Amino acid sequence: MQNKQFSKLEMALICWTLGIFGIHRLLMGYKNWWLQLITLGGLGIWMLIDLIAILTGKMKMANGEPLI
């Protein structure tokens, strides 16, 4: 299955709005997205860490491709 390529802005908005459910990790192809779902994004902490990583370009798609 081919993943859709997302921009940093799209992923940042998805992370900000649905990050506590791990939806941004699901869309990026990560298999551990459900951990954020059951812990509500580590009570928001993982969500904020992921948001900063997305905005700085340190978080990539699960297959290693950078966000555009």
Z-matrix of the N, CA and C atoms (Angstrom, degrees):
N
C 1 1.448
C 2 1.520 1 109.44
N 3 1.319 2 116.76 1 132.87
C 4 1.448 3 121.72 2 -178.53
C 5 1.529 4 109.50 3 -93.26
N 6 1.330 5 115.63 4 127.91
C 7 1.457 6 120.04 5 179.60
C 8 1.518 7 110.22 6 -79.61
N 9 1.324 8 117.16 7 144.30
C 10 1.453 9 121.75 8 174.19
C 11 1.523 10 108.14 9 -70.96
N 12 1.311 11 116.92 10 141.72
C 13 1.457 12 121.36 11 177.91
C 14 1.530 13 108.45 12 -86.28
N 15 1.310 14 117.21 13 126.94
C 16 1.456 15 122.48 14 -178.53
C 17 1.524 16 110.42 15 -109.75
N 18 1.320 17 115.66 16 156.88
C 19 1.464 18 120.57 17 174.02
C 20 1.528 19 108.75 18 -89.50
N 21 1.320 20 115.19 19 164.03
C 22 1.467 21 119.70 20 177.70
C 23 1.527 22 110.36 21 -61.66
N 24 1.323 23 116.51 22 -39.78
C 25 1.468 24 120.11 23 -178.91
C 26 1.522 25 111.43 24 -64.05
N 27 1.339 26 117.09 25 -44.47
C 28 1.465 27 120.26 26 178.13
C 29 1.524 28 111.22 27 -59.71
N 30 1.320 29 116.22 28 -47.76
C 31 1.464 30 119.90 29 -178.81
C 32 1.522 31 111.24 30 -66.54
N 33 1.327 32 117.77 31 -37.41
C 34 1.463 33 120.24 32 178.65
C 35 1.531 34 110.54 33 -63.69
N 36 1.329 35 117.01 34 -41.54
C 37 1.466 36 120.08 35 178.87
C 38 1.521 37 111.55 36 -66.94
N 39 1.330 38 116.78 37 -41.25
C 40 1.467 39 120.08 38 178.26
C 41 1.520 40 109.73 39 -65.55
N 42 1.336 41 116.88 40 -41.56
C 43 1.463 42 120.88 41 179.21
C 44 1.526 43 110.55 42 -63.76
N 45 1.323 44 117.61 43 -42.17
C 46 1.465 45 121.47 44 -178.81
C 47 1.524 46 111.69 45 -65.37
N 48 1.355 47 116.36 46 -39.31
C 49 1.463 48 118.83 47 -175.49
C 50 1.533 49 113.38 48 -88.23
N 51 1.336 50 117.53 49 -38.60
C 52 1.465 51 120.87 50 -175.15
C 53 1.530 52 112.53 51 -121.64
N 54 1.322 53 116.47 52 16.44
C 55 1.453 54 120.84 53 -174.80
C 56 1.510 55 115.15 54 -63.48
N 57 1.315 56 117.89 55 -31.27
C 58 1.467 57 118.20 56 -179.33
C 59 1.521 58 111.86 57 -68.76
N 60 1.336 59 116.86 58 -15.92
C 61 1.461 60 121.05 59 177.29
C 62 1.527 61 112.16 60 -96.99
N 63 1.333 62 117.87 61 -4.91
C 64 1.460 63 121.65 62 178.70
C 65 1.515 64 114.33 63 76.98
N 66 1.323 65 118.29 64 16.22
C 67 1.462 66 121.48 65 -176.45
C 68 1.525 67 110.82 66 -63.29
N 69 1.326 68 118.52 67 -35.17
C 70 1.462 69 120.41 68 179.08
C 71 1.525 70 110.92 69 -63.00
N 72 1.328 71 117.70 70 -38.78
C 73 1.474 72 120.61 71 177.24
C 74 1.528 73 111.12 72 -68.74
N 75 1.314 74 117.68 73 -37.26
C 76 1.463 75 121.18 74 176.78
C 77 1.530 76 110.24 75 -61.32
N 78 1.328 77 117.16 76 -46.79
C 79 1.457 78 121.34 77 -179.56
C 80 1.526 79 112.45 78 -67.52
N 81 1.325 80 117.05 79 -26.79
C 82 1.463 81 120.62 80 179.81
C 83 1.525 82 111.85 81 -84.80
N 84 1.329 83 117.50 82 -5.28
C 85 1.449 84 121.24 83 174.83
C 86 1.520 85 115.27 84 95.97
N 87 1.315 86 118.57 85 6.61
C 88 1.462 87 121.19 86 179.00
C 89 1.521 88 109.84 87 -74.36
N 90 1.312 89 115.88 88 140.72
C 91 1.460 90 120.46 89 -177.80
C 92 1.535 91 112.41 90 -86.99
N 93 1.333 92 118.20 91 -15.30
C 94 1.469 93 121.21 92 -177.71
C 95 1.525 94 112.55 93 -96.18
N 96 1.310 95 118.34 94 22.61
C 97 1.457 96 121.54 95 -177.69
C 98 1.522 97 111.55 96 -63.40
N 99 1.310 98 117.19 97 -29.76
C 100 1.460 99 121.12 98 -176.23
C 101 1.526 100 112.04 99 -66.84
N 102 1.348 101 118.11 100 -21.35
C 103 1.470 102 119.85 101 175.97
C 104 1.520 103 110.99 102 -63.09
N 105 1.336 104 116.30 103 -39.29
C 106 1.458 105 118.84 104 176.99
C 107 1.522 106 110.79 105 -69.84
N 108 1.320 107 116.62 106 -31.68
C 109 1.457 108 120.08 107 178.78
C 110 1.526 109 111.01 108 -63.54
N 111 1.332 110 117.76 109 -48.40
C 112 1.465 111 119.29 110 -175.41
C 113 1.526 112 113.16 111 -77.50
N 114 1.349 113 118.10 112 -18.05
C 115 1.466 114 120.05 113 177.87
C 116 1.528 115 112.30 114 -107.77
N 117 1.347 116 115.79 115 9.08
C 118 1.470 117 121.72 116 -176.84
C 119 1.529 118 111.18 117 52.44
N 120 1.326 119 114.36 118 51.78
C 121 1.463 120 120.17 119 177.05
C 122 1.507 121 112.75 120 66.44
N 123 1.327 122 116.60 121 33.50
C 124 1.466 123 119.51 122 -176.06
C 125 1.515 124 110.54 123 60.06
N 126 1.344 125 114.38 124 40.33
C 127 1.480 126 123.11 125 -175.51
C 128 1.521 127 111.31 126 57.88
N 129 1.340 128 115.69 127 33.96
C 130 1.459 129 121.62 128 176.13
C 131 1.509 130 114.59 129 94.95
N 132 1.326 131 117.80 130 -15.63
C 133 1.464 132 120.77 131 -176.55
C 134 1.526 133 110.84 132 -71.17
N 135 1.337 134 117.87 133 -48.37
C 136 1.472 135 120.20 134 178.64
C 137 1.518 136 110.66 135 -61.66
N 138 1.322 137 115.98 136 -36.94
C 139 1.453 138 119.97 137 179.45
C 140 1.526 139 110.71 138 -61.41
N 141 1.322 140 116.65 139 -44.33
C 142 1.465 141 119.89 140 179.26
C 143 1.528 142 111.53 141 -67.01
N 144 1.317 143 117.63 142 -39.28
C 145 1.460 144 121.08 143 177.59
C 146 1.524 145 109.79 144 -63.13
N 147 1.328 146 117.18 145 -44.54
C 148 1.465 147 120.87 146 178.36
C 149 1.525 148 111.00 147 -64.34
N 150 1.317 149 117.85 148 -39.88
C 151 1.459 150 121.49 149 179.65
C 152 1.524 151 110.43 150 -60.94
N 153 1.318 152 116.88 151 -46.14
C 154 1.463 153 120.59 152 178.25
C 155 1.526 154 110.81 153 -63.98
N 156 1.335 155 117.37 154 -41.07
C 157 1.466 156 121.35 155 178.94
C 158 1.528 157 111.21 156 -64.43
N 159 1.315 158 117.62 157 -37.84
C 160 1.467 159 120.79 158 178.14
C 161 1.520 160 109.79 159 -66.67
N 162 1.317 161 117.41 160 -46.90
C 163 1.464 162 120.72 161 -177.30
C 164 1.525 163 112.86 162 -66.64
N 165 1.328 164 117.37 163 -30.95
C 166 1.470 165 120.15 164 179.34
C 167 1.520 166 112.47 165 -89.00
N 168 1.335 167 117.84 166 -6.31
C 169 1.456 168 121.11 167 178.00
C 170 1.521 169 114.73 168 86.02
N 171 1.317 170 117.58 169 9.18
C 172 1.462 171 120.78 170 -178.85
C 173 1.522 172 112.92 171 -83.45
N 174 1.331 173 118.07 172 -20.39
C 175 1.457 174 121.00 173 178.85
C 176 1.525 175 108.31 174 -97.84
N 177 1.304 176 115.94 175 124.04
C 178 1.453 177 122.45 176 -178.98
C 179 1.526 178 110.61 177 -110.81
N 180 1.314 179 116.09 178 171.23
C 181 1.457 180 120.37 179 173.71
C 182 1.524 181 107.78 180 -62.20
N 183 1.314 182 118.18 181 159.22
C 184 1.459 183 121.84 182 -177.02
C 185 1.523 184 112.33 183 -60.80
N 186 1.329 185 117.79 184 -27.69
C 187 1.460 186 120.61 185 179.61
C 188 1.531 187 112.54 186 -86.80
N 189 1.335 188 117.82 187 5.30
C 190 1.453 189 122.45 188 175.65
C 191 1.516 190 115.13 189 95.90
N 192 1.314 191 118.08 190 -6.81
C 193 1.459 192 120.62 191 179.55
C 194 1.525 193 109.87 192 -74.30
N 195 1.323 194 117.30 193 139.73
C 196 1.467 195 119.24 194 178.16
C 197 1.526 196 111.10 195 -75.45
N 198 1.310 197 115.69 196 156.19
C 199 1.462 198 120.26 197 173.08
C 200 1.521 199 108.08 198 -71.72
N 201 1.309 200 117.02 199 142.93
C 202 1.476 201 119.94 200 -177.64
C 203 1.510 202 111.37 201 -87.38
